[in-house]
Amino acid sequence: MKKHHGKIALTAGSALIVGFGAGILITLPFATTKISPQYDEGFQAGFEDARLKLAQANILPPEQEELTSISGIIISIRDNVLQIQANPTVLNPLEPPAPVDRTILISPTTALSRLIQKSPEAFSKEQTAWIAAFSKRKPGEAPPLPPSPAAEQTITIADIKTGDRITATADQNIKMLQKFEAKTITISQK
């Protein structure tokens, strides 16, 4: 019986080695062959055609053309430069992807702050005042903004740590930029 199991194992092992070798020999010519320019042009044309048809069908959400703020987690800090791993900014799978790793430059004019939670009493007082202002507004008048449960506290660059979750804003479109100067940086609560 043991001889029979040994033969099965030897046969299975041999078949595996032969199959692996045959697979390499069959795919080797394809791995070293360059894709022809005609194929690449045809692929791009077909991809663009599919993208246009999907856009016309309104299946995918419209992309935001301009982006002036980005959120992410700080992965390193050096001098006045932050490296962050950003949240995705391009949600449409047919659009070119935006960089995930971003470099944020902190200038002397960059406003730095941290969000801190307001006390329940302070937040409740603000909500009561907001409800009163909301109920007193005139028809056609814009409603007042509701209170935020957090307040911003001014900080320095020394208060920023690796692992902090931030939101950075800029004076330019940063949707596809890998590196930009921040106008504001706000650290979220952990």
Residue frames as a rotation matrix with the C-alpha (Angstrom) as fourth column:
MET 1
0.565 0.825 0.000 0.00
0.825 -0.565 0.000 0.00
0.000 0.000 -1.000 0.00
LYS 2
0.450 -0.475 -0.756 2.86
0.162 -0.789 0.592 2.37
-0.878 -0.389 -0.278 0.87
LYS 3
-0.623 -0.683 0.381 4.47
0.473 0.058 0.879 1.70
-0.623 0.728 0.287 -2.51
HIS 4
-0.053 0.720 0.692 1.20
0.984 -0.080 0.159 2.70
0.170 0.690 -0.704 -4.20
HIS 5
0.825 0.345 -0.448 1.10
0.466 -0.864 0.191 6.06
-0.321 -0.366 -0.873 -2.34
GLY 6
-0.013 -0.933 -0.360 4.74
0.158 -0.358 0.920 6.67
-0.987 -0.044 0.152 -3.21
LYS 7
-0.608 -0.162 0.778 4.04
0.759 0.171 0.628 6.10
-0.235 0.972 0.019 -6.92
ILE 8
0.445 0.843 0.303 1.05
0.879 -0.475 0.032 8.49
0.171 0.253 -0.952 -6.79
ALA 9
0.701 -0.242 -0.670 3.15
0.207 -0.831 0.517 11.16
-0.682 -0.501 -0.533 -5.07
LEU 10
-0.403 -0.912 0.076 6.01
0.277 -0.042 0.960 10.66
-0.872 0.408 0.270 -7.55
THR 11
-0.363 0.360 0.859 3.62
0.931 0.095 0.354 10.81
0.046 0.928 -0.370 -10.52
ALA 12
0.731 0.677 -0.086 1.86
0.683 -0.727 0.075 13.94
-0.012 -0.113 -0.993 -9.16
GLY 13
0.395 -0.673 -0.625 5.22
0.117 -0.638 0.761 15.64
-0.911 -0.374 -0.173 -8.48
SER 14
-0.606 -0.628 0.488 6.50
0.523 0.147 0.839 14.80
-0.599 0.764 0.239 -11.95
ALA 15
0.027 0.717 0.697 3.30
0.979 -0.160 0.126 16.08
0.202 0.679 -0.706 -13.56
LEU 16
0.807 0.260 -0.530 3.57
0.445 -0.858 0.257 19.30
-0.388 -0.443 -0.808 -11.59
ILE 17
-0.060 -0.928 -0.367 7.18
0.099 -0.372 0.923 19.87
-0.993 0.019 0.114 -12.66
VAL 18
-0.643 -0.133 0.754 6.42
0.722 0.224 0.655 19.06
-0.256 0.966 -0.048 -16.31
GLY 19
0.368 0.876 0.312 3.33
0.919 -0.394 0.024 21.30
0.144 0.278 -0.950 -16.28
PHE 20
0.647 -0.208 -0.734 5.25
0.246 -0.854 0.459 24.17
-0.722 -0.477 -0.501 -14.70
GLY 21
-0.444 -0.896 0.005 8.06
0.207 -0.097 0.973 23.84
-0.872 0.434 0.229 -17.25
ALA 22
-0.423 0.372 0.827 5.61
0.906 0.155 0.393 23.65
0.018 0.915 -0.403 -20.16
GLY 23
0.660 0.715 -0.229 3.81
0.733 -0.680 -0.013 26.74
-0.165 -0.159 -0.973 -18.85
ILE 24
0.251 -0.666 -0.703 7.05
0.033 -0.719 0.694 28.69
-0.967 -0.198 -0.158 -18.78
LEU 25
-0.708 -0.576 0.409 8.03
0.383 0.173 0.907 27.56
-0.593 0.799 0.098 -22.28
ILE 26
-0.089 0.762 0.642 4.59
0.992 0.009 0.127 28.43
0.091 0.648 -0.756 -23.70
THR 27
0.820 0.515 -0.250 4.39
0.552 -0.828 0.103 31.91
-0.154 -0.223 -0.963 -22.12
LEU 28
-0.003 -0.927 -0.375 8.04
0.580 -0.307 0.755 32.88
-0.815 -0.215 0.538 -22.61
PRO 29
-0.598 -0.246 0.762 7.58
0.792 -0.328 0.516 34.19
0.123 0.912 0.391 -26.18
PHE 30
0.372 0.824 0.428 4.64
0.670 -0.557 0.491 36.35
0.643 0.104 -0.759 -25.06
ALA 31
0.707 -0.134 -0.694 6.53
0.591 -0.427 0.684 37.80
-0.388 -0.894 -0.223 -22.10
THR 32
-0.299 -0.919 -0.258 9.37
0.503 -0.381 0.776 39.02
-0.811 0.103 0.576 -24.29
THR 33
-0.378 0.236 0.895 7.20
0.887 -0.184 0.423 40.23
0.265 0.954 -0.140 -27.18
LYS 34
-0.895 0.104 -0.434 6.43
0.058 -0.937 -0.345 43.94
-0.442 -0.334 0.832 -27.27
ILE 35
0.114 0.984 0.140 2.87
0.636 0.036 -0.771 45.04
-0.763 0.177 -0.622 -27.89
SER 36
-0.437 -0.272 0.857 2.56
0.888 -0.284 0.362 46.53
0.145 0.919 0.366 -31.32
PRO 37
-0.953 0.069 -0.294 1.79
-0.002 -0.974 -0.224 50.24
-0.302 -0.213 0.929 -31.62
GLN 38
-0.604 0.781 -0.156 -1.37
-0.352 -0.087 0.932 49.34
0.715 0.618 0.328 -33.56
TYR 39
-0.139 0.538 -0.831 -2.63
0.694 0.652 0.306 47.24
0.706 -0.535 -0.464 -30.65
ASP 40
-0.629 -0.172 -0.758 -1.86
0.728 -0.474 -0.496 50.01
-0.274 -0.864 0.423 -28.17
GLU 41
-0.947 0.296 -0.122 -3.62
-0.320 -0.882 0.347 52.61
-0.005 0.368 0.930 -30.35
GLY 42
-0.372 0.844 -0.387 -6.62
-0.087 0.383 0.920 50.31
0.924 0.376 -0.069 -30.78
PHE 43
-0.261 0.231 -0.937 -6.79
0.895 0.421 -0.146 49.62
0.361 -0.877 -0.317 -27.06
GLN 44
-0.837 -0.109 -0.536 -6.64
0.361 -0.846 -0.392 53.34
-0.411 -0.521 0.748 -26.24
ALA 45
-0.808 0.581 -0.095 -9.32
-0.457 -0.517 0.724 54.14
0.372 0.628 0.683 -28.84
GLY 46
-0.189 0.756 -0.626 -11.60
0.283 0.653 0.703 51.41
0.940 -0.045 -0.337 -27.48
PHE 47
-0.438 -0.046 -0.898 -11.00
0.899 -0.004 -0.438 52.53
0.016 -0.999 0.043 -23.90
GLU 48
-0.956 0.055 -0.288 -11.79
-0.035 -0.997 -0.076 56.15
-0.291 -0.062 0.955 -24.80
ASP 49
-0.590 0.782 -0.202 -14.92
-0.332 -0.007 0.943 55.06
0.736 0.623 0.264 -26.66
ALA 50
-0.127 0.512 -0.849 -16.11
0.703 0.651 0.287 53.04
0.700 -0.561 -0.443 -23.64
ARG 51
-0.688 -0.192 -0.700 -15.36
0.676 -0.523 -0.520 55.96
-0.266 -0.831 0.489 -21.32
LEU 52
-0.933 0.349 -0.090 -17.40
-0.356 -0.858 0.370 58.34
0.052 0.377 0.925 -23.49
LYS 53
-0.331 0.849 -0.411 -20.34
-0.040 0.423 0.905 55.92
0.943 0.316 -0.106 -23.68
LEU 54
-0.212 0.210 -0.954 -20.36
0.920 0.373 -0.122 55.49
0.331 -0.904 -0.272 -19.91
ALA 55
-0.881 -0.139 -0.452 -20.17
0.313 -0.888 -0.338 59.25
-0.354 -0.439 0.826 -19.41
GLN 56
-0.771 0.632 -0.076 -23.10
-0.463 -0.475 0.749 59.77
0.437 0.613 0.659 -21.80
ALA 57
-0.144 0.725 -0.673 -25.12
0.299 0.680 0.669 57.09
0.943 -0.105 -0.316 -19.97
ASN 58
0.012 0.073 0.997 -24.59
-0.735 -0.676 0.058 58.94
0.678 -0.733 0.045 -16.66
ILE 59
0.639 0.146 -0.755 -23.66
0.237 0.897 0.374 55.68
0.732 -0.418 0.538 -14.93
LEU 60
-0.146 -0.798 -0.584 -20.59
0.933 0.084 -0.349 57.07
0.328 -0.597 0.733 -13.20
PRO 61
0.628 0.351 -0.695 -20.63
0.621 -0.764 0.176 60.12
-0.469 -0.541 -0.698 -10.92
PRO 62
0.783 -0.375 0.497 -19.16
0.186 -0.621 -0.762 63.27
0.594 0.689 -0.416 -12.48
GLU 63
0.039 -0.870 -0.491 -15.61
0.974 0.143 -0.175 63.98
0.223 -0.471 0.853 -11.44
GLN 64
0.789 0.073 -0.610 -14.77
0.328 -0.890 0.317 67.12
-0.520 -0.450 -0.726 -9.55
GLU 65
0.746 -0.487 0.454 -12.69
0.403 -0.213 -0.890 69.19
0.530 0.847 0.037 -11.96
GLU 66
-0.066 -0.767 0.639 -10.89
-0.287 -0.598 -0.748 71.25
0.956 -0.233 -0.180 -9.34
LEU 67
0.671 0.172 -0.721 -9.78
0.566 0.508 0.649 70.15
0.478 -0.844 0.244 -5.90
THR 68
0.173 -0.606 0.777 -8.27
-0.329 -0.779 -0.534 72.54
0.928 -0.163 -0.334 -3.35
SER 69
0.105 -0.187 0.977 -8.25
-0.991 0.064 0.119 70.30
-0.085 -0.980 -0.179 -0.26
ILE 70
0.129 -0.157 -0.979 -7.01
-0.314 0.930 -0.191 66.81
0.941 0.332 0.071 0.48
SER 71
0.570 0.086 0.817 -7.08
-0.819 0.140 0.556 64.51
-0.066 -0.987 0.150 3.51
GLY 72
0.474 -0.423 -0.772 -4.74
-0.087 0.850 -0.519 61.76
0.876 0.314 0.366 4.56
ILE 73
0.963 -0.217 -0.162 -2.40
0.222 0.288 0.932 60.33
-0.156 -0.933 0.325 7.17
ILE 74
0.563 -0.826 -0.035 1.08
-0.820 -0.552 -0.153 61.74
0.107 0.114 -0.988 7.79
ILE 75
0.931 -0.298 -0.213 3.72
0.285 0.954 -0.090 59.11
0.230 0.023 0.973 7.06
SER 76
-0.014 -0.947 -0.322 6.77
0.999 -0.003 -0.033 61.33
0.030 -0.323 0.946 7.64
ILE 77
0.982 0.186 -0.038 7.77
0.189 -0.976 0.111 64.82
-0.017 -0.116 -0.993 8.73
ARG 78
0.036 -0.999 -0.012 11.05
0.981 0.033 0.190 66.46
-0.190 -0.018 0.982 7.81
ASP 79
-0.931 -0.357 -0.076 11.76
0.353 -0.933 0.067 70.14
-0.095 0.036 0.995 8.36
ASN 80
-0.465 0.800 -0.379 8.71
-0.487 -0.588 -0.646 71.91
-0.739 -0.116 0.663 6.90
VAL 81
-0.453 0.256 -0.854 7.69
-0.797 0.312 0.516 69.05
0.399 0.915 0.062 4.61
LEU 82
-0.109 0.520 0.847 4.98
-0.626 0.626 -0.465 66.47
-0.772 -0.581 0.257 5.28
GLN 83
-0.841 0.011 -0.541 4.66
-0.420 0.617 0.666 63.21
0.341 0.787 -0.514 3.37
ILE 84
-0.282 0.806 0.520 1.09
-0.714 0.185 -0.675 61.92
-0.640 -0.562 0.524 3.51
GLN 85
-0.937 0.246 0.247 -0.80
0.342 0.779 0.525 58.93
-0.064 0.577 -0.815 2.22
ALA 86
-0.759 0.625 -0.182 -3.83
-0.626 -0.778 -0.060 60.67
-0.179 0.069 0.981 0.77
ASN 87
-0.111 0.839 0.532 -7.38
0.103 0.542 -0.834 59.46
-0.988 -0.038 -0.147 0.50
PRO 88
-0.493 -0.056 0.868 -8.40
0.837 0.242 0.491 58.79
-0.237 0.969 -0.072 -3.14
THR 89
-0.453 0.304 -0.838 -9.34
-0.125 -0.952 -0.278 61.94
-0.883 -0.021 0.470 -5.00
VAL 90
-0.528 0.298 -0.795 -10.36
-0.838 -0.033 0.544 60.37
0.136 0.954 0.267 -8.32
LEU 91
-0.285 0.519 0.806 -13.34
-0.496 0.639 -0.588 58.07
-0.820 -0.567 0.075 -7.86
ASN 92
0.731 0.543 -0.413 -14.08
-0.609 0.246 -0.754 57.33
-0.308 0.802 0.511 -11.50
PRO 93
0.332 -0.643 0.691 -12.19
0.134 0.757 0.640 54.15
-0.934 -0.120 0.337 -12.49
LEU 94
0.563 -0.086 0.822 -11.95
0.822 0.168 -0.545 55.37
-0.091 0.982 0.165 -16.09
GLU 95
0.921 -0.295 0.255 -10.10
-0.249 -0.948 -0.198 58.57
0.300 0.119 -0.946 -15.17
PRO 96
0.032 -0.969 -0.245 -6.33
0.087 0.247 -0.965 58.64
0.996 0.010 0.092 -14.64
PRO 97
0.569 0.196 -0.799 -5.54
0.758 0.250 0.602 57.95
0.318 -0.948 -0.006 -10.97
ALA 98
0.694 -0.341 0.635 -4.28
-0.425 -0.905 -0.021 60.73
0.582 -0.255 -0.772 -8.75
PRO 99
-0.356 -0.885 -0.301 -1.11
-0.146 0.370 -0.918 60.21
0.923 -0.283 -0.260 -6.72
VAL 100
0.647 0.527 -0.551 -1.65
0.415 0.362 0.835 58.60
0.639 -0.769 0.015 -3.31
ASP 101
0.122 -0.698 -0.706 1.65
0.950 -0.125 0.287 59.69
-0.288 -0.705 0.648 -1.75
ARG 102
0.668 0.177 0.722 1.69
0.439 -0.878 -0.191 63.48
0.600 0.445 -0.665 -1.56
THR 103
-0.417 -0.815 -0.401 4.26
0.896 -0.294 -0.332 66.00
0.153 -0.498 0.853 -0.40
ILE 104
0.697 0.682 0.221 2.92
0.591 -0.722 0.361 69.03
0.406 -0.121 -0.906 1.45
LEU 105
-0.449 -0.865 0.223 5.13
0.633 -0.484 -0.604 72.07
0.630 -0.130 0.765 1.97
ILE 106
0.540 0.544 -0.642 4.54
0.839 -0.411 0.357 74.19
-0.070 -0.732 -0.678 5.07
SER 107
-0.156 -0.543 0.825 5.37
0.525 -0.753 -0.397 77.86
0.837 0.371 0.403 4.52
PRO 108
-0.940 -0.219 -0.263 5.56
0.338 -0.473 -0.814 80.63
0.053 -0.853 0.519 7.14
THR 109
-0.681 0.731 0.039 2.03
-0.727 -0.681 0.091 81.68
0.093 0.033 0.995 6.09
THR 110
-0.405 0.540 -0.738 0.46
0.028 0.814 0.580 78.18
0.914 0.214 -0.344 6.41
ALA 111
-0.075 0.490 0.869 -2.20
-0.945 -0.313 0.096 78.22
0.319 -0.813 0.486 9.15
LEU 112
-0.652 -0.218 -0.727 -1.84
-0.024 0.963 -0.267 75.19
0.758 -0.156 -0.633 11.43
SER 113
-0.212 0.636 0.742 -4.67
-0.960 -0.277 -0.037 73.99
0.182 -0.720 0.669 13.70
ARG 114
-0.962 0.023 -0.273 -6.06
0.078 0.978 -0.194 70.99
0.262 -0.208 -0.942 15.55
LEU 115
-0.042 0.994 0.099 -9.72
-0.403 -0.108 0.909 70.09
0.914 -0.001 0.405 15.96
ILE 116
-0.983 -0.174 -0.049 -10.67
-0.022 0.383 -0.924 69.63
0.180 -0.907 -0.380 19.61
GLN 117
-0.297 0.931 -0.210 -14.04
0.672 0.361 0.646 68.42
0.678 0.051 -0.733 20.84
LYS 118
-0.414 0.280 0.866 -16.20
-0.506 -0.862 0.037 71.04
0.757 -0.423 0.499 22.54
SER 119
-0.967 0.161 0.200 -17.62
-0.115 0.428 -0.897 70.28
-0.230 -0.890 -0.395 25.94
PRO 120
-0.546 0.826 0.140 -21.18
0.807 0.473 0.353 68.90
0.225 0.305 -0.925 25.86
GLU 121
0.089 0.589 -0.803 -22.41
0.731 -0.586 -0.349 72.01
-0.676 -0.556 -0.483 27.68
ALA 122
-0.458 -0.349 -0.818 -20.81
-0.202 -0.855 0.478 74.44
-0.866 0.384 0.321 25.21
PHE 123
-0.996 0.086 0.037 -22.06
0.062 0.306 0.950 72.48
0.070 0.948 -0.310 22.19
SER 124
-0.307 0.940 -0.151 -25.59
0.952 0.299 -0.069 72.23
-0.019 -0.165 -0.986 23.64
LYS 125
-0.003 0.248 -0.969 -25.62
0.362 -0.903 -0.232 76.01
-0.932 -0.352 -0.086 24.22
GLU 126
-0.767 -0.346 -0.540 -24.55
-0.360 -0.464 0.809 76.63
-0.531 0.815 0.232 20.60
GLN 127
-0.850 0.502 0.160 -27.23
0.481 0.615 0.625 74.23
0.216 0.608 -0.764 19.31
THR 128
-0.040 0.860 -0.509 -29.93
0.888 -0.203 -0.412 76.04
-0.457 -0.469 -0.756 21.32
ALA 129
-0.170 -0.104 -0.980 -28.80
-0.107 -0.987 0.124 79.39
-0.980 0.126 0.157 19.90
TRP 130
-0.964 -0.214 -0.158 -28.74
-0.183 0.101 0.978 77.92
-0.194 0.972 -0.136 16.37
ILE 131
-0.546 0.831 0.104 -32.28
0.835 0.532 0.138 76.51
0.059 0.163 -0.985 16.71
ALA 132
0.131 0.577 -0.806 -33.51
0.567 -0.711 -0.416 79.91
-0.813 -0.403 -0.420 17.89
ALA 133
-0.436 -0.369 -0.821 -31.79
-0.398 -0.739 0.544 81.70
-0.807 0.564 0.175 14.97
PHE 134
-0.983 0.080 0.166 -33.10
0.182 0.564 0.805 79.09
-0.029 0.822 -0.569 12.51
SER 135
-0.250 0.967 -0.049 -36.71
0.957 0.239 -0.162 79.54
-0.145 -0.087 -0.986 13.67
LYS 136
0.211 0.307 -0.928 -36.47
0.343 -0.912 -0.224 83.38
-0.915 -0.271 -0.298 13.48
ARG 137
-0.809 -0.587 0.016 -35.23
0.222 -0.281 0.934 83.56
-0.544 0.759 0.357 9.90
LYS 138
-0.071 0.764 -0.641 -37.37
-0.588 -0.552 -0.592 85.31
-0.806 0.335 0.488 7.32
PRO 139
0.647 0.350 0.677 -38.79
0.300 0.700 -0.648 83.54
-0.701 0.622 0.348 4.24
GLY 140
0.918 -0.332 0.218 -36.18
0.183 -0.133 -0.974 83.30
0.353 0.934 -0.061 1.47
GLU 141
0.500 -0.767 0.402 -33.36
-0.859 -0.498 0.119 84.03
0.109 -0.405 -0.908 3.91
ALA 142
0.025 -0.589 -0.808 -30.50
-0.282 0.771 -0.571 81.55
0.959 0.242 -0.147 3.96
PRO 143
0.918 0.317 -0.237 -30.51
0.108 0.375 0.921 79.36
0.381 -0.871 0.310 7.07
PRO 144
0.455 -0.798 0.396 -27.69
-0.891 -0.408 0.201 79.85
0.001 -0.444 -0.896 9.57
LEU 145
-0.081 -0.582 -0.810 -24.91
-0.417 0.758 -0.503 77.28
0.906 0.297 -0.303 9.62
PRO 146
0.889 0.398 -0.225 -25.31
0.006 0.482 0.876 74.68
0.457 -0.780 0.427 12.36
PRO 147
0.512 -0.734 0.446 -22.68
-0.846 -0.340 0.411 74.59
-0.150 -0.587 -0.795 15.10
SER 148
0.187 -0.567 -0.802 -19.72
-0.372 0.715 -0.593 72.24
0.909 0.409 -0.077 14.86
PRO 149
0.966 0.167 -0.196 -19.04
0.097 0.470 0.877 69.77
0.239 -0.867 0.438 17.68
ALA 150
0.248 -0.949 -0.193 -15.33
0.960 0.214 0.179 70.65
-0.129 -0.230 0.965 17.38
ALA 151
0.935 -0.104 -0.339 -13.33
-0.097 -0.995 0.037 73.87
-0.342 -0.002 -0.940 17.73
GLU 152
0.608 -0.778 0.157 -10.05
0.455 0.179 -0.872 74.74
0.651 0.602 0.463 16.04
GLN 153
0.834 -0.466 -0.295 -7.00
0.140 -0.338 0.931 75.31
-0.533 -0.818 -0.216 18.20
THR 154
0.755 -0.627 -0.193 -3.92
-0.524 -0.399 -0.752 77.02
0.394 0.669 -0.630 16.71
ILE 155
0.817 -0.540 0.203 -0.78
0.285 0.684 0.671 74.85
-0.501 -0.491 0.713 16.85
THR 156
0.257 -0.813 -0.523 2.84
-0.850 -0.447 0.277 74.92
-0.459 0.374 -0.806 15.67
ILE 157
0.332 -0.205 -0.921 4.70
-0.697 0.605 -0.386 72.50
0.636 0.770 0.058 13.42
ALA 158
-0.739 -0.652 0.173 6.18
-0.575 0.476 -0.666 70.88
0.352 -0.591 -0.726 16.56
ASP 159
-0.305 0.726 0.617 2.64
-0.697 0.271 -0.663 69.69
-0.649 -0.632 0.423 17.45
ILE 160
0.548 0.486 -0.681 2.31
-0.832 0.403 -0.382 67.70
0.088 0.776 0.625 14.23
LYS 161
-0.204 -0.574 0.793 3.17
-0.632 0.696 0.341 63.99
-0.748 -0.431 -0.505 14.55
THR 162
-0.797 -0.089 -0.597 3.54
-0.518 0.609 0.601 61.01
0.310 0.788 -0.532 12.23
GLY 163
-0.800 0.562 -0.208 0.23
0.589 0.803 -0.095 59.14
0.114 -0.198 -0.973 12.11
ASP 164
-0.521 0.636 -0.569 -1.91
0.001 -0.666 -0.746 62.28
-0.854 -0.389 0.346 12.49
ARG 165
-0.140 0.585 0.799 -4.90
0.979 0.200 0.025 62.50
-0.145 0.786 -0.601 10.15
ILE 166
-0.580 -0.165 -0.797 -4.91
0.183 -0.981 0.070 65.88
-0.794 -0.106 0.599 8.41
THR 167
0.538 0.587 0.605 -6.81
0.811 -0.162 -0.563 67.97
-0.232 0.793 -0.563 5.92
ALA 168
-0.491 -0.746 -0.450 -4.70
0.459 -0.660 0.595 70.38
-0.741 0.085 0.666 3.88
THR 169
0.724 0.678 0.131 -5.98
0.503 -0.388 -0.773 73.18
-0.473 0.625 -0.621 1.66
ALA 170
-0.475 -0.870 0.136 -4.20
0.707 -0.285 0.647 75.07
-0.524 0.403 0.750 -1.11
ASP 171
-0.053 0.384 -0.922 -4.70
-0.254 -0.898 -0.359 78.14
-0.966 0.215 0.145 -3.28
GLN 172
-0.447 -0.161 -0.880 -4.50
-0.892 0.009 0.452 76.04
-0.065 0.987 -0.148 -6.46
ASN 173
0.701 0.651 -0.291 -5.98
-0.689 0.724 -0.040 72.92
0.185 0.229 0.956 -8.01
ILE 174
-0.297 -0.853 0.429 -4.15
-0.933 0.355 0.061 70.02
-0.204 -0.382 -0.901 -6.31
LYS 175
0.689 0.706 0.165 -6.22
-0.656 0.704 -0.273 67.15
-0.309 0.080 0.948 -7.70
MET 176
0.937 -0.339 -0.080 -3.31
0.234 0.782 -0.577 65.64
0.258 0.522 0.813 -9.63
LEU 177
0.369 -0.847 0.382 -0.35
-0.629 -0.531 -0.568 67.38
0.684 -0.031 -0.729 -7.97
GLN 178
0.380 -0.347 -0.858 2.13
0.564 0.822 -0.082 65.23
0.733 -0.453 0.508 -6.10
LYS 179
-0.430 -0.609 -0.666 3.66
0.901 -0.336 -0.275 68.25
-0.057 -0.718 0.694 -4.31
PHE 180
0.160 0.506 0.848 2.07
0.453 -0.801 0.392 71.52
0.877 0.322 -0.357 -3.21
GLU 181
-0.907 -0.394 0.147 2.27
0.098 -0.539 -0.837 74.33
0.409 -0.744 0.528 -0.65
ALA 182
-0.216 0.861 -0.460 -0.48
0.929 0.327 0.176 74.27
0.301 -0.389 -0.871 1.96
LYS 183
-0.252 0.292 0.923 -2.60
-0.157 -0.953 0.259 77.29
0.955 -0.079 0.286 2.83
THR 184
0.161 0.324 0.932 -4.03
-0.980 -0.057 0.189 75.53
0.115 -0.944 0.309 5.90
ILE 185
-0.491 -0.204 -0.847 -3.40
-0.097 0.979 -0.180 72.24
0.866 -0.006 -0.500 7.67
THR 186
0.090 0.600 0.795 -5.91
-0.965 -0.145 0.218 70.95
0.245 -0.787 0.566 10.20
ILE 187
-0.889 -0.366 -0.274 -5.29
-0.263 0.900 -0.348 67.87
0.374 -0.238 -0.896 12.34
SER 188
0.141 0.976 -0.165 -8.43
-0.453 0.212 0.866 65.82
0.880 -0.048 0.472 12.97
GLN 189
0.201 0.026 0.979 -9.26
-0.957 0.217 0.190 64.17
-0.207 -0.976 0.068 16.25
LYS 190
-0.752 -0.516 -0.410 -7.97
-0.579 0.814 0.037 60.64
0.314 0.265 -0.911 16.66
